[in-house]
Amino acid sequence: MKPFKLGKYEVPYPLIQGGMGVRVSAGSLAGHVAKCGGIGIVAAAGIALNSEHYNGKNYLQAEQEAMKSELRKAYEIAPDGIIGVNVMVALSDFENLVKASIEGGAKVIICGAGLPLSLPELTAHAPDVALIPIVSSLRAAQLIAKKWDKGFHRLPDAVLVEDPDTAGGHLGEKMENIGNGDYDHYGTIRGIKEFFRTEYQVEMPVIAAGGVWDRADLENALAQGADAVQMASRFVPTVECDAADSFKQMYLDCRKEDIGLIMSPAGLPGRAILKNQENIVNYDREQNSKCKTGCLKKCSYKENGERFCIVFSLDRAQRGDVETGLVFCGTNAWKADRITTVQEIFDELFGEEDVVTAQTEKLMALRDKTPRLTTDEIVEAVRHDRDRG
């Protein structure tokens, strides 16, 4: 596989590790992914919680210092690595976290949970930092590109296209539209690439996010037109992941039917392990707690006490309280069967002697002789043969 070029940077492998808050992907995971040749990402959401900078009263101020601390940790692991951040537009301190990320040395800034229309302005003093908006539609990509081009004479360095039918965490789609069969992930990716090619005469790198678990998924994404993939859930059951062991065990224990959608107080649906959904909601009711951080610009819990506190429910889970904490995940989390390492995942995905590659090449050759064989059938055959050993 070819190295992945992103703005002024290049990594050996076309893989970005997805940002997972609260502190599920912090300095350790991001640093080890970067050390292995991918792009490591620290998630900004709730980064102050469970950090030395938070005293229970200074959340917004502690966020900035905690972000810089986690970036330092990541660079201690991978001094020459490409390390970035994921900052949700929906965060109350979005602008300050972007600035703190740059001060901390982030080389990439990824933004979703809203349209990052002001991002080029916030980063104008750091033109080398690569900017990546998260979208789920061609229309959103067009809106961002036109706004950035007209207002700041800049285009994204890449566009990350998230599949709401498979991705974990907060999703940029209405609840009723998820899983109804209408969404075409790779059709959207190809449409976005063609838009930038036609409108701006540039070959825009597009990253596929959601549903990528193994090498067959990776190769399928690249064959379908993506330039790289983002993987998040696959990195949770690793030694280097920043979450507690009991959080990782939830992935190992969950079944396919345990994964579903929950409405976040942020006004967005989220995909999570729902075995403890009732406990998540009841925790804040039983504690009679109130919003302590004001972490989101818009939040039904902050405004009227509806649903539950999203940031502290994620924080409890990250620390190990998986009885009352929220465990976000993608649709493939049930496939986790052991605790592995980041290096082992890279070896599986990119190792030259991987059996999946040889099988895929053979089946691709067969497809040339049998046009009725689709790419999906090829991938399924590869997985079936691999599972049989």
DAZISUL-V303880 format. One record per pair of residues at least 24 apart in sequence whose C-alpha atoms are under 6 Angstrom apart, sorted by the first residue. I is the first residue (numbers start at 0). J is the second residue. D is the distance in Angstrom with one decimal. If there is no record, write none. Layout:
BEGIN
{{I,J,D} {I,J,D}}
END
This chain:
BEGIN
{{6,129,5.7} {6,156,5.4} {10,36,5.8} {10,37,6.0} {11,36,5.3} {12,36,5.8} {12,37,5.6} {13,227,4.4} {14,227,5.6} {14,228,5.1} {14,229,5.7} {15,229,4.6} {16,40,5.9} {16,229,5.5} {16,230,5.1} {16,231,5.6} {17,229,5.6} {17,230,5.4} {17,231,4.4} {18,42,4.5} {18,85,5.5} {20,44,5.2} {21,45,5.0} {21,313,5.7} {21,314,5.6} {22,46,5.6} {23,241,5.0} {23,242,4.8} {24,241,5.8} {25,69,6.0} {26,69,4.5} {26,70,5.9} {26,72,5.0} {26,73,4.4} {27,73,5.9} {27,239,5.8} {28,239,5.2} {28,240,4.9} {29,73,5.9} {30,73,3.9} {30,76,5.2} {30,77,5.5} {33,80,4.9} {33,81,5.8} {34,77,4.8} {34,80,5.9} {38,81,5.3} {38,82,5.7} {39,82,4.8} {40,82,5.8} {40,83,4.8} {40,84,4.9} {41,84,4.7} {42,84,5.7} {42,85,4.8} {43,85,5.9} {43,86,5.2} {58,292,5.9} {63,96,5.8} {63,99,5.4} {67,103,4.6} {82,106,5.8} {83,107,4.2} {83,108,5.6} {84,108,5.1} {85,109,4.6} {85,110,5.7} {86,110,5.2} {87,111,5.2} {87,112,5.3} {88,112,5.6} {88,113,5.2} {89,295,5.8} {89,296,5.7} {90,294,5.8} {90,295,4.5} {90,296,5.7} {91,294,5.4} {91,295,4.8} {91,296,4.6} {129,156,5.6} {130,155,5.5} {130,156,5.5} {131,155,5.8} {131,157,5.2} {131,158,5.4} {132,158,5.6} {133,159,4.8} {133,160,5.9} {134,160,5.1} {135,160,5.3} {135,161,5.2} {137,191,5.6} {157,203,6.0} {157,204,4.8} {157,205,5.6} {158,205,4.9} {159,205,5.8} {159,206,4.6} {160,207,5.4} {160,208,5.9} {161,208,4.6} {161,209,5.8} {162,209,5.2} {165,209,5.1} {165,210,5.1} {165,329,5.8} {165,330,5.1} {166,209,4.0} {166,329,4.7} {167,270,4.9} {167,328,4.4} {167,329,3.7} {168,269,4.8} {168,270,5.1} {168,327,5.1} {169,268,5.9} {169,269,4.2} {170,268,5.7} {170,269,5.6} {174,268,5.8} {214,348,4.8} {232,328,5.8} {232,329,5.9} {236,338,4.9} {237,338,5.1} {237,339,4.7} {237,340,4.8} {238,340,5.4} {242,317,4.8} {243,317,5.7} {243,318,5.4} {243,319,5.1} {245,319,5.3} {246,319,5.8} {250,332,5.7} {251,335,5.3} {251,336,5.3} {253,333,5.4} {254,333,5.2} {255,333,5.4} {264,298,5.1} {264,299,4.9} {264,300,5.8} {265,298,4.7} {270,327,5.9} {271,326,5.6} {271,327,4.0} {271,328,4.9} {272,326,5.8} {278,323,5.1} {279,323,4.8} {279,324,5.9} {280,307,5.4}}
END
